[in-house]
């Protein structure tokens, strides 16, 4: 079913919506469906889901990650409807758990597990995208992880304002949809041409810039660590380096994640939303970069093709064995 809609963005969106319509179920899935469909419509507007042979070709990376997400959710839906219990992979099991007991926490767990798995699986495709597009990929990922923290670890997300986190972060709220619409960051067209990353940052909506710099950036490593623990995916922690997102990201451009000047309002926002307690090691704590890179070096599987290994290494992702 997923293959049938691969080259039809509109059909992809309809399939994504239909995935939340379980036969014989009266559970409230509408809010979750709305969150997914809203982001996919923006992807459709950009053209990243277009067929690769279209007049305006889509993005191999965005298409692949979206397809993995669709496949996981659809398989889980069919398993639940057929009362089958054998999921083909852990990401599908997360979706099964969500469909059986829908909640903000179970939805973020299922959705983000599939998204993170897609990022890890398609790092080589990411390397082929332009630098501005890879900047966008990293912004999307860290914002998705922050949205997850709003319902999974409110203290980490908002500090003394933790009681508001669930209200803001629930998929039925407008907060996550606004955070992930990306209209405040990226040009509508794909591929991005004749625009530098600095120009993109300068044109960002002031409110969302304050959120990115004042709230998300100071706790980036803790967000990746929290999600790695929640999703059971330790490799996620290698997609952040020295406090900045590092997915398919060249070291010589690391400075874009560190503003040369932080406005006073951003510093105030950072201070008032800072976590009120430090996470414990192994429970969302930040692992030093040197330790993280040491782990990635010692655990990397050498049974990998030469074409794939360099791409994964640059993204701090241990290569997968060739099957």
C-alpha positions as CSV (number, residue, x, y, z in Angstrom):
1,X,0.0,0.0,0.0
2,X,2.8,2.4,0.8
3,X,4.6,1.6,-2.5
4,X,1.4,2.4,-4.4
5,X,1.4,6.0,-3.1
6,X,5.2,6.6,-3.3
7,X,5.0,9.0,-6.2
8,X,1.7,10.7,-5.3
9,X,2.1,13.2,-2.4
10,X,-1.7,13.7,-2.1
11,X,-2.2,10.0,-1.9
12,X,0.5,9.8,0.8
13,X,-1.3,12.3,2.9
14,X,-4.6,10.5,2.5
15,X,-3.0,7.2,3.5
16,X,-1.5,8.9,6.5
17,X,-4.9,10.1,7.5
18,X,-6.6,6.8,6.9
19,X,-4.0,5.1,9.1
20,X,-5.7,6.7,12.1
21,X,-9.1,5.4,11.1
22,X,-9.1,1.9,12.8
23,X,-12.0,-0.4,11.9
24,X,-14.3,-0.8,14.9
25,X,-12.4,1.7,17.1
26,X,-14.0,4.7,18.8
27,X,-10.8,5.9,20.3
28,X,-10.0,9.6,19.8
29,X,-7.3,9.6,17.1
30,X,-8.3,12.8,15.3
31,X,-5.9,15.1,17.1
32,X,-3.0,12.9,16.3
33,X,-4.0,12.5,12.7
34,X,-4.2,16.3,12.4
35,X,-0.7,16.8,13.6
36,X,0.8,14.3,11.1
37,X,-1.3,15.6,8.1
38,X,-0.5,19.2,8.8
39,X,3.3,18.6,8.6
40,X,2.9,16.4,5.5
41,X,0.9,19.1,3.8
42,X,3.7,21.5,4.3
43,X,6.1,18.9,2.9
44,X,3.8,18.6,-0.1
45,X,3.9,22.4,-0.5
46,X,7.6,22.4,-0.5
47,X,7.7,19.6,-3.1
48,X,10.0,17.3,-1.1
49,X,7.5,14.4,-1.5
50,X,7.3,14.7,-5.3
51,X,8.3,11.8,-7.5
52,X,12.0,11.7,-8.4
53,X,11.2,11.9,-12.1
54,X,8.7,14.8,-11.7
55,X,9.2,18.1,-13.4
56,X,10.2,19.4,-9.9
57,X,11.8,16.3,-8.4
58,X,11.3,15.6,-4.7
59,X,13.9,14.8,-2.0
60,X,15.1,11.2,-1.8
61,X,15.8,11.7,1.9
62,X,12.5,13.3,2.8
63,X,10.6,10.7,0.8
64,X,12.4,7.8,2.4
65,X,12.0,9.0,6.0
66,X,8.3,9.8,5.4
67,X,7.8,6.4,3.8
68,X,9.3,4.6,6.8
69,X,7.0,6.5,9.1
70,X,3.9,5.6,7.0
71,X,5.0,1.9,6.8
72,X,5.4,1.6,10.5
73,X,2.1,3.1,11.4
74,X,0.2,1.3,8.7
75,X,1.6,-2.1,9.7
76,X,0.7,-1.4,13.3
77,X,-2.9,-0.5,12.3
78,X,-3.3,-3.7,10.4
79,X,-1.9,-5.7,13.2
80,X,-4.3,-4.2,15.7
81,X,-7.3,-4.6,13.4
82,X,-6.4,-8.3,12.8
83,X,-5.6,-8.8,16.5
84,X,-2.1,-10.0,15.6
85,X,0.7,-9.4,18.1
86,X,3.8,-10.0,16.0
87,X,5.4,-6.7,14.9
88,X,8.2,-6.8,12.4
89,X,10.4,-4.3,14.3
90,X,10.4,-2.3,17.5
91,X,9.2,0.9,15.8
92,X,6.0,-0.9,14.7
93,X,5.4,-2.2,18.2
94,X,5.5,1.4,19.5
95,X,2.6,2.2,17.0
96,X,0.7,-0.9,18.1
97,X,1.0,0.2,21.7
98,X,-0.3,3.7,20.7
99,X,-3.3,2.4,18.8
100,X,-4.2,0.2,21.7
101,X,-3.8,2.9,24.3
102,X,-3.7,6.4,22.6
103,X,-2.1,9.2,24.6
104,X,0.2,12.0,24.0
105,X,3.1,10.0,25.5
106,X,2.4,6.9,23.5
107,X,2.0,8.9,20.2
108,X,5.3,10.8,20.6
109,X,7.0,7.5,21.5
110,X,5.7,5.8,18.3
111,X,6.1,8.8,16.0
112,X,9.6,9.8,17.2
113,X,10.8,6.2,17.2
114,X,10.0,6.0,13.5
115,X,11.4,9.4,12.7
116,X,14.7,8.7,14.5
117,X,15.0,5.3,12.8
118,X,14.5,7.0,9.5
119,X,17.2,9.6,10.2
120,X,19.6,6.8,11.2
121,X,18.8,4.6,8.2
122,X,19.0,7.3,5.6
123,X,22.1,9.2,6.6
124,X,23.8,8.6,3.3
125,X,20.9,10.2,1.5
126,X,21.1,13.1,3.9
127,X,24.7,13.7,2.9
128,X,23.7,14.2,-0.7
129,X,21.4,17.1,0.2
130,X,22.5,20.7,0.3
131,X,23.9,22.3,3.5
132,X,20.8,24.5,4.0
133,X,18.5,21.4,3.7
134,X,20.6,19.5,6.2
135,X,20.3,22.5,8.6
136,X,16.6,22.2,8.3
137,X,16.8,18.4,9.0
138,X,18.6,19.1,12.2
139,X,16.1,21.8,13.3
140,X,13.2,19.5,12.6
141,X,14.8,16.7,14.7
142,X,15.7,18.8,17.7
143,X,12.2,20.4,17.7
144,X,10.6,17.0,17.5
145,X,12.7,15.9,20.4
146,X,11.7,19.0,22.4
147,X,8.0,18.4,21.7
148,X,8.5,14.9,23.1
149,X,10.1,16.3,26.2
150,X,7.0,18.5,26.8
151,X,5.0,15.4,27.6
152,X,7.8,13.0,28.7
153,X,9.9,15.2,31.0
154,X,8.2,18.5,31.7
155,X,11.0,19.7,34.0
156,X,13.6,19.3,31.3
157,X,11.3,21.1,28.8
158,X,10.1,24.1,30.8
159,X,11.6,24.0,34.3
160,X,9.5,26.0,36.7
161,X,6.7,26.2,34.0
162,X,6.5,22.4,33.9
163,X,2.8,22.3,34.7
164,X,2.1,24.0,31.4
165,X,4.2,21.5,29.4
166,X,1.5,18.9,28.7
167,X,-1.0,21.5,27.7
168,X,1.4,23.0,25.2
169,X,2.9,19.8,24.0
170,X,-0.1,17.6,23.4
171,X,-0.6,16.9,19.7
172,X,-4.1,18.3,19.9
173,X,-2.7,21.7,20.8
174,X,-1.4,24.2,18.3
175,X,2.0,24.3,19.9
176,X,3.6,21.3,18.3
177,X,2.0,22.0,14.9
178,X,3.3,25.6,15.0
179,X,6.8,24.4,16.1
180,X,7.0,21.9,13.3
181,X,5.4,23.9,10.5
182,X,8.9,25.3,9.8
183,X,7.4,28.3,8.0
184,X,9.3,30.5,10.3
185,X,12.7,29.0,9.2
186,X,12.8,27.6,5.7
187,X,12.0,28.9,2.2
188,X,9.0,27.2,0.7
189,X,10.8,25.9,-2.4
190,X,12.9,22.8,-2.8
191,X,15.8,22.6,-3.3
192,X,16.9,25.7,-1.5
193,X,18.9,27.9,-3.8
194,X,20.8,31.2,-3.4
195,X,20.1,31.4,0.3
196,X,22.8,31.0,3.0
197,X,22.2,29.5,6.4
198,X,22.9,32.8,8.0
199,X,20.2,34.5,5.9
200,X,17.7,31.7,6.9
201,X,18.5,32.3,10.6
202,X,18.2,36.0,10.3
203,X,14.8,35.7,8.7
204,X,13.4,33.4,11.3
205,X,10.3,34.5,13.2
206,X,11.4,36.3,16.4
207,X,9.3,34.2,18.7
208,X,10.5,30.9,17.4
209,X,14.0,32.2,17.3
210,X,13.6,32.9,21.0
211,X,12.4,29.3,21.5
212,X,15.2,27.8,19.5
213,X,18.0,29.9,21.2
214,X,16.5,30.6,24.6
215,X,14.8,27.3,25.4
216,X,15.9,24.4,23.1
217,X,19.5,25.1,22.4
218,X,20.7,25.3,26.0
219,X,19.3,21.8,26.7
220,X,20.0,20.2,23.3
221,X,22.3,17.4,24.6
222,X,19.9,16.6,27.4
223,X,17.0,16.4,24.9
224,X,18.9,13.9,22.7
225,X,19.9,11.9,25.8
226,X,16.3,11.8,27.1
227,X,14.9,10.7,23.8
228,X,17.6,8.1,23.3
229,X,16.6,6.6,26.7
230,X,12.9,6.8,26.0
231,X,13.1,5.3,22.5
232,X,15.7,2.7,23.4
233,X,18.0,4.1,20.6
234,X,21.4,5.0,22.1
235,X,22.7,6.0,18.6
236,X,20.5,9.1,18.8
237,X,23.0,10.6,21.3
238,X,25.6,10.7,18.6
239,X,23.5,13.1,16.5
240,X,24.4,16.0,18.8
241,X,28.0,17.3,19.3
242,X,29.2,19.8,21.9
243,X,25.7,21.1,22.4
244,X,24.8,21.4,18.7
245,X,22.9,19.2,16.3
246,X,25.3,17.1,14.2
247,X,23.2,15.0,11.8
248,X,25.1,14.9,8.5
249,X,26.6,18.1,9.6
250,X,30.2,19.2,8.8
251,X,32.4,20.2,11.8
252,X,33.5,23.4,10.0
253,X,29.9,24.7,10.1
254,X,29.3,23.9,13.8
255,X,29.4,27.6,14.6
256,X,25.8,28.1,13.2
257,X,24.4,26.5,16.3
258,X,26.2,29.0,18.5
259,X,25.0,32.6,18.0
260,X,27.8,35.2,18.2
261,X,25.5,37.3,20.3
262,X,22.7,36.1,22.5
263,X,20.0,38.8,23.1
264,X,19.2,39.6,26.7
265,X,15.6,38.3,26.3
266,X,16.9,34.9,25.1
267,X,19.1,34.7,28.2
268,X,16.2,35.6,30.4
269,X,14.0,32.9,28.8
270,X,16.9,30.4,29.3
271,X,17.1,31.3,32.9
272,X,13.4,31.1,33.8
273,X,12.8,27.8,31.9
274,X,16.0,26.1,33.1
275,X,15.3,22.6,34.6
276,X,14.9,22.8,38.4
277,X,16.8,19.6,38.9
278,X,19.7,18.0,37.0
279,X,18.9,14.7,35.3
280,X,20.9,11.7,36.6
281,X,23.4,9.9,34.6
282,X,21.7,7.2,32.5
283,X,18.4,9.1,32.9
284,X,18.7,11.8,30.4
285,X,22.1,13.1,31.5
286,X,24.6,14.5,29.0
287,X,27.4,12.2,28.1
288,X,30.6,14.2,27.3
289,X,31.5,14.4,23.6
290,X,34.8,12.6,24.1
291,X,33.0,9.7,25.8
292,X,30.3,9.6,23.1
293,X,32.8,9.6,20.2
294,X,34.9,6.9,22.0
295,X,31.8,4.7,22.2
296,X,30.9,5.2,18.6
297,X,34.5,4.2,17.6
298,X,34.6,1.1,19.8
299,X,31.1,-0.1,19.0
300,X,31.1,0.5,15.2
301,X,30.5,-2.7,13.2
302,X,33.3,-3.1,10.6
303,X,31.1,-5.3,8.4
304,X,29.8,-2.4,6.3
305,X,30.2,-1.3,2.7
306,X,32.9,1.3,1.9
307,X,30.2,3.5,0.3
308,X,28.0,3.7,3.4
309,X,30.6,3.8,6.2
310,X,32.0,7.4,5.5
311,X,28.5,8.9,5.5
312,X,27.6,7.3,8.8
313,X,30.9,8.2,10.4
314,X,30.4,11.9,9.5
315,X,27.0,11.8,11.2
316,X,28.4,10.0,14.3
317,X,26.2,7.1,13.6
318,X,27.6,3.6,14.0
319,X,27.3,1.8,10.6
320,X,24.8,-0.9,10.2
321,X,26.0,-4.3,9.0
322,X,25.2,-5.1,5.4
323,X,22.5,-7.7,4.9
